[in-house]
Amino acid sequence: MSKGFWLVTTTVTNPAFTEYVEAFQPWIESVGGYVFAKDLDSQTVEGKGGKLSVIIEFPSKQAAIEAYNSSEYQELSKLRWANSIDTNITIMDGSVTH
Protein backbone atom coordinates (compact mmCIF):
# COMPACT_ATOMS: atom_id res chain seq x y z
CA MET A 1 0.00 0.00 0.00
CA SER A 2 1.32 3.44 -0.90
CA LYS A 3 1.67 6.29 1.53
CA GLY A 4 -0.74 9.20 1.73
CA PHE A 5 0.25 12.83 2.05
CA TRP A 6 -1.13 16.18 3.03
CA LEU A 7 0.44 19.00 1.02
CA VAL A 8 -0.19 22.16 3.01
CA THR A 9 0.55 25.81 2.30
CA THR A 10 -0.51 28.70 4.51
CA THR A 11 0.54 32.14 5.62
CA VAL A 12 0.81 32.65 9.36
CA THR A 13 -0.81 35.92 10.45
CA ASN A 14 -0.57 35.73 14.22
CA PRO A 15 2.06 34.47 16.69
CA ALA A 16 -0.75 32.48 18.37
CA PHE A 17 -0.32 30.03 15.46
CA THR A 18 2.22 28.35 17.77
CA GLU A 19 -0.74 27.08 19.83
CA TYR A 20 -1.90 25.18 16.75
CA VAL A 21 1.59 23.78 16.11
CA GLU A 22 1.99 22.67 19.73
CA ALA A 23 -1.36 20.85 19.68
CA PHE A 24 -0.89 19.53 16.13
CA GLN A 25 2.39 17.68 16.70
CA PRO A 26 1.17 15.15 19.29
CA TRP A 27 -2.15 14.75 17.46
CA ILE A 28 -0.52 13.98 14.10
CA GLU A 29 1.69 11.35 15.71
CA SER A 30 -1.35 9.80 17.42
CA VAL A 31 -2.99 9.17 14.02
CA GLY A 32 0.13 7.67 12.44
CA GLY A 33 1.32 10.74 10.56
CA TYR A 34 4.54 12.69 10.69
CA VAL A 35 5.93 15.88 9.26
CA PHE A 36 8.03 14.82 6.28
CA ALA A 37 9.17 18.32 5.23
CA LYS A 38 8.59 21.91 6.31
CA ASP A 39 9.70 25.28 4.93
CA LEU A 40 8.88 28.52 6.73
CA ASP A 41 9.73 30.66 3.70
CA SER A 42 8.64 28.64 0.68
CA GLN A 43 8.38 30.18 -2.77
CA THR A 44 5.15 29.64 -4.70
CA VAL A 45 6.10 29.97 -8.36
CA GLU A 46 2.70 29.24 -9.85
CA GLY A 47 -0.77 29.63 -8.38
CA LYS A 48 -1.63 30.82 -4.89
CA GLY A 49 0.11 29.55 -1.80
CA GLY A 50 1.38 30.62 1.57
CA LYS A 51 4.85 31.18 3.00
CA LEU A 52 4.68 28.07 5.22
CA SER A 53 4.69 24.76 3.33
CA VAL A 54 4.42 21.38 5.01
CA ILE A 55 4.30 17.81 3.71
CA ILE A 56 2.80 15.31 6.14
CA GLU A 57 3.09 11.59 5.50
CA PHE A 58 0.50 9.00 6.53
CA PRO A 59 0.45 5.20 6.22
CA SER A 60 -2.06 5.50 3.33
CA LYS A 61 -4.23 8.00 1.47
CA GLN A 62 -7.25 6.68 3.34
CA ALA A 63 -5.49 7.34 6.67
CA ALA A 64 -4.75 10.89 5.49
CA ILE A 65 -8.41 11.45 4.58
CA GLU A 66 -9.66 9.99 7.87
CA ALA A 67 -7.22 12.16 9.84
CA TYR A 68 -8.41 15.31 8.08
CA ASN A 69 -12.10 14.43 8.54
CA SER A 70 -11.71 13.44 12.20
CA SER A 71 -13.57 15.50 14.77
CA GLU A 72 -10.27 16.03 16.59
CA TYR A 73 -8.63 17.67 13.58
CA GLN A 74 -11.70 19.68 12.68
CA GLU A 75 -11.63 21.16 16.17
CA LEU A 76 -7.85 21.70 16.03
CA SER A 77 -8.10 23.38 12.64
CA LYS A 78 -10.05 26.23 14.22
CA LEU A 79 -6.74 27.41 15.73
CA ARG A 80 -5.15 27.31 12.29
CA TRP A 81 -8.00 29.23 10.66
CA ALA A 82 -7.89 31.90 13.38
CA ASN A 83 -4.16 32.51 12.91
CA SER A 84 -3.44 32.05 9.21
CA ILE A 85 -4.68 32.89 5.72
CA ASP A 86 -4.36 31.48 2.20
CA THR A 87 -4.42 27.88 3.44
CA ASN A 88 -4.46 25.07 0.88
CA ILE A 89 -4.51 21.41 1.87
CA THR A 90 -4.27 18.72 -0.78
CA ILE A 91 -4.54 15.03 0.14
CA MET A 92 -2.78 12.74 -2.30
CA ASP A 93 -1.67 9.17 -2.87
CA GLY A 94 2.08 8.72 -2.74
CA SER A 95 2.31 6.16 -5.52
CA VAL A 96 3.68 7.00 -8.94
CA THR A 97 1.62 5.34 -11.66
CA HIS A 98 3.11 6.76 -14.84
OpenMM code with the backbone's topology and positions (N, CA, C; nanometers):
from openmm import Vec3, app, unit

residues = "MET SER LYS GLY PHE TRP LEU VAL THR THR THR VAL THR ASN PRO ALA PHE THR GLU TYR VAL GLU ALA PHE GLN PRO TRP ILE GLU SER VAL GLY GLY TYR VAL PHE ALA LYS ASP LEU ASP SER GLN THR VAL GLU GLY LYS GLY GLY LYS LEU SER VAL ILE ILE GLU PHE PRO SER LYS GLN ALA ALA ILE GLU ALA TYR ASN SER SER GLU TYR GLN GLU LEU SER LYS LEU ARG TRP ALA ASN SER ILE ASP THR ASN ILE THR ILE MET ASP GLY SER VAL THR HIS".split()
positions = [
    Vec3(0.0847, -0.1174, 0.0000),
    Vec3(0.0000, 0.0000, 0.0000),
    Vec3(0.0894, 0.1239, 0.0000),
    Vec3(0.0527, 0.2218, -0.0822),
    Vec3(0.1322, 0.3437, -0.0901),
    Vec3(0.0956, 0.4399, 0.0230),
    Vec3(0.1868, 0.5273, 0.0496),
    Vec3(0.1674, 0.6287, 0.1530),
    Vec3(0.0662, 0.7327, 0.1064),
    Vec3(0.0118, 0.8055, 0.2012),
    Vec3(-0.0738, 0.9197, 0.1730),
    Vec3(-0.0060, 1.0446, 0.2250),
    Vec3(-0.0383, 1.1573, 0.1653),
    Vec3(0.0249, 1.2827, 0.2051),
    Vec3(-0.0756, 1.3960, 0.2124),
    Vec3(-0.0504, 1.4868, 0.3050),
    Vec3(-0.1128, 1.6181, 0.3028),
    Vec3(-0.0064, 1.7121, 0.2491),
    Vec3(-0.0409, 1.7917, 0.1490),
    Vec3(0.0441, 1.9004, 0.1020),
    Vec3(-0.0235, 2.0279, 0.1499),
    Vec3(0.0428, 2.1007, 0.2358),
    Vec3(-0.0189, 2.2160, 0.3009),
    Vec3(0.0622, 2.3417, 0.2722),
    Vec3(-0.0063, 2.4489, 0.2346),
    Vec3(0.0548, 2.5810, 0.2301),
    Vec3(-0.0366, 2.6769, 0.3060),
    Vec3(0.0244, 2.7702, 0.3766),
    Vec3(-0.0510, 2.8698, 0.4510),
    Vec3(0.0395, 2.9879, 0.4811),
    Vec3(-0.0207, 3.0970, 0.5171),
    Vec3(0.0542, 3.2139, 0.5620),
    Vec3(0.0115, 3.2429, 0.7047),
    Vec3(0.1068, 3.2394, 0.7945),
    Vec3(0.0809, 3.2653, 0.9359),
    Vec3(0.0601, 3.4152, 0.9546),
    Vec3(-0.0467, 3.4515, 1.0250),
    Vec3(-0.0805, 3.5923, 1.0452),
    Vec3(-0.0714, 3.6358, 1.1906),
    Vec3(-0.0515, 3.5416, 1.2802),
    Vec3(-0.0565, 3.5733, 1.4223),
    Vec3(0.0379, 3.4812, 1.4975),
    Vec3(0.1161, 3.5326, 1.5912),
    Vec3(0.2057, 3.4465, 1.6691),
    Vec3(0.1321, 3.3352, 1.7453),
    Vec3(0.0027, 3.3519, 1.7686),
    Vec3(-0.0751, 3.2478, 1.8367),
    Vec3(-0.0850, 3.1203, 1.7540),
    Vec3(-0.0382, 3.1235, 1.6289),
    Vec3(-0.0318, 3.0025, 1.5459),
    Vec3(0.0492, 2.8939, 1.6159),
    Vec3(0.1415, 2.9338, 1.7032),
    Vec3(0.2216, 2.8352, 1.7775),
    Vec3(0.1334, 2.7441, 1.8620),
    Vec3(0.0188, 2.7938, 1.9079),
    Vec3(-0.0742, 2.7084, 1.9830),
    Vec3(-0.1219, 2.5924, 1.8950),
    Vec3(-0.1505, 2.6216, 1.7698),
    Vec3(-0.1903, 2.5178, 1.6752),
    Vec3(-0.0771, 2.4175, 1.6567),
    Vec3(0.0440, 2.4662, 1.6328),
    Vec3(0.1588, 2.3782, 1.6106),
    Vec3(0.1825, 2.2888, 1.7316),
    Vec3(0.1759, 2.3447, 1.8508),
    Vec3(0.1986, 2.2670, 1.9733),
    Vec3(0.0937, 2.1586, 1.9937),
    Vec3(-0.0297, 2.1851, 1.9558),
    Vec3(-0.1357, 2.0846, 1.9679),
    Vec3(-0.1322, 1.9865, 1.8511),
    Vec3(-0.0910, 2.0353, 1.7341),
    Vec3(-0.0894, 1.9533, 1.6133),
    Vec3(0.0127, 1.8395, 1.6220),
    Vec3(0.1316, 1.8681, 1.6702),
    Vec3(0.2393, 1.7684, 1.6699),
    Vec3(0.2012, 1.6386, 1.7415),
    Vec3(0.1552, 1.6420, 1.8654),
    Vec3(0.1171, 1.5151, 1.9293),
    Vec3(-0.0042, 1.4498, 1.8627),
    Vec3(-0.0981, 1.5323, 1.8124),
    Vec3(-0.2152, 1.4753, 1.7460),
    Vec3(-0.1737, 1.4008, 1.6200),
    Vec3(-0.0892, 1.4614, 1.5368),
    Vec3(-0.0520, 1.3978, 1.4104),
    Vec3(0.0175, 1.2652, 1.4358),
    Vec3(0.1017, 1.2604, 1.5365),
    Vec3(0.1687, 1.1350, 1.5713),
    Vec3(0.0682, 1.0304, 1.6192),
    Vec3(-0.0354, 1.0742, 1.6892),
    Vec3(-0.1351, 0.9797, 1.7422),
    Vec3(-0.2173, 0.9131, 1.6326),
    Vec3(-0.2233, 0.9759, 1.5134),
    Vec3(-0.2988, 0.9175, 1.4022),
    Vec3(-0.2068, 0.8541, 1.2982),
    Vec3(-0.0798, 0.8370, 1.3320),
    Vec3(0.0128, 0.7669, 1.2436),
    Vec3(0.0803, 0.8532, 1.1395),
    Vec3(0.0689, 0.9841, 1.1518),
    Vec3(0.1324, 1.0735, 1.0561),
    Vec3(0.2592, 1.1347, 1.1122),
    Vec3(0.3387, 1.1915, 1.0228),
    Vec3(0.4536, 1.2690, 1.0691),
    Vec3(0.4898, 1.3742, 0.9654),
    Vec3(0.5532, 1.4790, 1.0141),
    Vec3(0.5930, 1.5882, 0.9262),
    Vec3(0.7156, 1.5428, 0.8484),
    Vec3(0.6982, 1.5292, 0.7186),
    Vec3(0.8025, 1.4817, 0.6275),
    Vec3(0.8952, 1.5958, 0.5867),
    Vec3(0.8381, 1.7148, 0.5620),
    Vec3(0.9171, 1.8315, 0.5227),
    Vec3(0.8424, 1.9577, 0.5624),
    Vec3(0.9195, 2.0632, 0.5936),
    Vec3(0.8585, 2.1911, 0.6314),
    Vec3(0.9514, 2.3037, 0.5874),
    Vec3(0.8938, 2.4098, 0.5332),
    Vec3(0.9702, 2.5276, 0.4928),
    Vec3(0.8925, 2.6509, 0.5378),
    Vec3(0.9543, 2.7331, 0.6201),
    Vec3(0.8884, 2.8519, 0.6731),
    Vec3(0.8904, 2.9702, 0.5770),
    Vec3(0.9638, 2.9577, 0.4672),
    Vec3(0.9726, 3.0658, 0.3696),
    Vec3(0.9716, 3.0075, 0.2283),
    Vec3(0.8710, 2.9281, 0.1993),
    Vec3(0.8636, 2.8639, 0.0677),
    Vec3(0.8298, 2.9656, -0.0406),
    Vec3(0.8606, 2.9309, -0.1626),
    Vec3(0.8381, 3.0184, -0.2769),
    Vec3(0.7352, 2.9551, -0.3702),
    Vec3(0.6162, 3.0108, -0.3762),
    Vec3(0.5149, 2.9643, -0.4700),
    Vec3(0.5467, 3.0275, -0.6045),
    Vec3(0.5720, 2.9446, -0.7048),
    Vec3(0.6104, 2.9968, -0.8359),
    Vec3(0.4951, 2.9934, -0.9360),
    Vec3(0.3873, 2.9283, -0.8987),
    Vec3(0.2695, 2.9240, -0.9847),
    Vec3(0.1479, 2.9024, -0.8967),
    Vec3(0.0430, 2.9764, -0.9180),
    Vec3(-0.0772, 2.9630, -0.8375),
    Vec3(-0.0671, 3.0420, -0.7089),
    Vec3(-0.1586, 3.0129, -0.6170),
    Vec3(-0.1629, 3.0822, -0.4887),
    Vec3(-0.1179, 2.9875, -0.3797),
    Vec3(-0.0371, 3.0361, -0.2910),
    Vec3(0.0107, 2.9555, -0.1796),
    Vec3(0.0566, 3.0459, -0.0681),
    Vec3(0.0912, 2.9856, 0.0430),
    Vec3(0.1382, 3.0622, 0.1566),
    Vec3(0.2885, 3.0520, 0.1715),
    Vec3(0.3408, 3.1188, 0.2728),
    Vec3(0.4846, 3.1175, 0.2999),
    Vec3(0.5282, 2.9906, 0.3730),
    Vec3(0.4383, 2.9307, 0.4496),
    Vec3(0.4682, 2.8069, 0.5215),
    Vec3(0.4184, 2.6901, 0.4377),
    Vec3(0.5074, 2.5979, 0.4066),
    Vec3(0.4694, 2.4762, 0.3329),
    Vec3(0.5083, 2.3553, 0.4161),
    Vec3(0.4190, 2.2586, 0.4211),
    Vec3(0.4421, 2.1384, 0.5005),
    Vec3(0.3940, 2.0174, 0.4218),
    Vec3(0.4720, 1.9109, 0.4264),
    Vec3(0.4305, 1.7814, 0.3715),
    Vec3(0.4209, 1.6859, 0.4890),
    Vec3(0.3038, 1.6243, 0.5043),
    Vec3(0.2801, 1.5313, 0.6142),
    Vec3(0.2513, 1.3949, 0.5550),
    Vec3(0.3236, 1.2955, 0.6015),
    Vec3(0.3094, 1.1588, 0.5504),
    Vec3(0.2219, 1.0759, 0.6428),
    Vec3(0.1378, 0.9930, 0.5815),
    Vec3(0.0501, 0.9002, 0.6526),
    Vec3(0.0713, 0.7598, 0.5982),
    Vec3(0.0284, 0.6580, 0.6700),
    Vec3(0.0445, 0.5205, 0.6221),
    Vec3(-0.0247, 0.4935, 0.4884),
    Vec3(-0.1319, 0.5690, 0.4581),
    Vec3(-0.2064, 0.5502, 0.3329),
    Vec3(-0.2863, 0.6768, 0.3034),
    Vec3(-0.3371, 0.6872, 0.1810),
    Vec3(-0.4228, 0.8000, 0.1468),
    Vec3(-0.5497, 0.7977, 0.2314),
    Vec3(-0.6041, 0.6786, 0.2531),
    Vec3(-0.7248, 0.6676, 0.3342),
    Vec3(-0.6996, 0.7175, 0.4764),
    Vec3(-0.5833, 0.6845, 0.5327),
    Vec3(-0.5491, 0.7339, 0.6668),
    Vec3(-0.5390, 0.8860, 0.6675),
    Vec3(-0.4862, 0.9440, 0.5596),
    Vec3(-0.4751, 1.0895, 0.5489),
    Vec3(-0.6133, 1.1537, 0.5433),
    Vec3(-0.7040, 1.0938, 0.4688),
    Vec3(-0.8412, 1.1448, 0.4577),
    Vec3(-0.9126, 1.1345, 0.5920),
    Vec3(-0.9000, 1.0191, 0.6569),
    Vec3(-0.9656, 0.9994, 0.7868),
    Vec3(-0.9115, 1.0962, 0.8912),
    Vec3(-0.7809, 1.1210, 0.8885),
    Vec3(-0.7221, 1.2158, 0.9837),
    Vec3(-0.7807, 1.3549, 0.9624),
    Vec3(-0.7873, 1.3985, 0.8370),
    Vec3(-0.8412, 1.5310, 0.8078),
    Vec3(-0.9870, 1.5416, 0.8515),
    Vec3(-1.0662, 1.4402, 0.8241),
    Vec3(-1.2095, 1.4430, 0.8544),
    Vec3(-1.2428, 1.4160, 1.0005),
    Vec3(-1.1443, 1.3783, 1.0800),
    Vec3(-1.1709, 1.3444, 1.2202),
    Vec3(-1.2222, 1.4661, 1.2971),
    Vec3(-1.3053, 1.4408, 1.3945),
    Vec3(-1.3569, 1.5502, 1.4771),
    Vec3(-1.2437, 1.6196, 1.5519),
    Vec3(-1.1407, 1.5436, 1.5889),
    Vec3(-1.0270, 1.6030, 1.6595),
    Vec3(-0.9567, 1.7061, 1.5714),
    Vec3(-0.9313, 1.6706, 1.4447),
    Vec3(-0.8633, 1.7667, 1.3581),
    Vec3(-0.9540, 1.8833, 1.3237),
    Vec3(-1.0792, 1.8585, 1.3005),
    Vec3(-1.1700, 1.9679, 1.2677),
    Vec3(-1.1742, 2.0706, 1.3809),
    Vec3(-1.1683, 2.0241, 1.5035),
    Vec3(-1.1626, 2.1156, 1.6174),
    Vec3(-1.0275, 2.1871, 1.6220),
    Vec3(-0.9198, 2.1134, 1.6030),
    Vec3(-0.7853, 2.1696, 1.6033),
    Vec3(-0.7668, 2.2723, 1.4920),
    Vec3(-0.8269, 2.2480, 1.3775),
    Vec3(-0.8097, 2.3383, 1.2635),
    Vec3(-0.8657, 2.4779, 1.2905),
    Vec3(-0.9535, 2.4909, 1.3876),
    Vec3(-1.0054, 2.6234, 1.4219),
    Vec3(-0.8928, 2.7164, 1.4661),
    Vec3(-0.7916, 2.6615, 1.5345),
    Vec3(-0.6745, 2.7407, 1.5730),
    Vec3(-0.5966, 2.7853, 1.4496),
    Vec3(-0.5853, 2.6957, 1.3528),
    Vec3(-0.5149, 2.7313, 1.2293),
    Vec3(-0.5897, 2.8407, 1.1558),
    Vec3(-0.7198, 2.8236, 1.1387),
    Vec3(-0.8003, 2.9226, 1.0661),
    Vec3(-0.7936, 3.0596, 1.1330),
    Vec3(-0.7892, 3.0633, 1.2650),
    Vec3(-0.7886, 3.1898, 1.3376),
    Vec3(-0.6554, 3.2633, 1.3264),
    Vec3(-0.5500, 3.1933, 1.2863),
    Vec3(-0.4165, 3.2508, 1.2913),
    Vec3(-0.3380, 3.2395, 1.1611),
    Vec3(-0.4102, 3.2157, 1.0509),
    Vec3(-0.3437, 3.2050, 0.9212),
    Vec3(-0.4427, 3.2393, 0.8100),
    Vec3(-0.3860, 3.2626, 0.6903),
    Vec3(-0.4681, 3.2892, 0.5719),
    Vec3(-0.4100, 3.2114, 0.4538),
    Vec3(-0.4826, 3.2092, 0.3446),
    Vec3(-0.4359, 3.1478, 0.2199),
    Vec3(-0.3992, 3.0001, 0.2367),
    Vec3(-0.4729, 2.9282, 0.3198),
    Vec3(-0.4421, 2.7877, 0.3438),
    Vec3(-0.4944, 2.7007, 0.2310),
    Vec3(-0.4094, 2.6103, 0.1844),
    Vec3(-0.4462, 2.5067, 0.0880),
    Vec3(-0.3999, 2.3734, 0.1453),
    Vec3(-0.4875, 2.2758, 0.1453),
    Vec3(-0.4509, 2.1406, 0.1874),
    Vec3(-0.4942, 2.0465, 0.0766),
    Vec3(-0.3992, 1.9723, 0.0241),
    Vec3(-0.4265, 1.8722, -0.0778),
    Vec3(-0.3907, 1.7366, -0.0198),
    Vec3(-0.4808, 1.6401, -0.0319),
    Vec3(-0.4541, 1.5034, 0.0136),
    Vec3(-0.4261, 1.4205, -0.1119),
    Vec3(-0.3148, 1.3501, -0.1095),
    Vec3(-0.2778, 1.2745, -0.2296),
    Vec3(-0.2197, 1.1381, -0.1966),
    Vec3(-0.2262, 1.0502, -0.2944),
    Vec3(-0.1671, 0.9171, -0.2874),
    Vec3(-0.0192, 0.9299, -0.3245),
    Vec3(0.0645, 0.8609, -0.2520),
    Vec3(0.2077, 0.8718, -0.2741),
    Vec3(0.2637, 0.7827, -0.3822),
    Vec3(0.1802, 0.7043, -0.4474),
    Vec3(0.2314, 0.6161, -0.5516),
    Vec3(0.2524, 0.6920, -0.6836),
    Vec3(0.3437, 0.6433, -0.7608),
    Vec3(0.3679, 0.6998, -0.8937),
    Vec3(0.3214, 0.5958, -0.9938),
    Vec3(0.2230, 0.6318, -1.0763),
    Vec3(0.1621, 0.5338, -1.1661),
    Vec3(0.1909, 0.5592, -1.3127),
    Vec3(0.2803, 0.6496, -1.3436),
    Vec3(0.3108, 0.6757, -1.4845),
    Vec3(0.4588, 0.6698, -1.5077),
] * unit.nanometer
topology = app.Topology()
chain = topology.addChain("A")
for resn in residues:
    res = topology.addResidue(resn, chain)
    for name in ("N", "CA", "C"):
        topology.addAtom(name, app.Element.getBySymbol(name[0]), res)
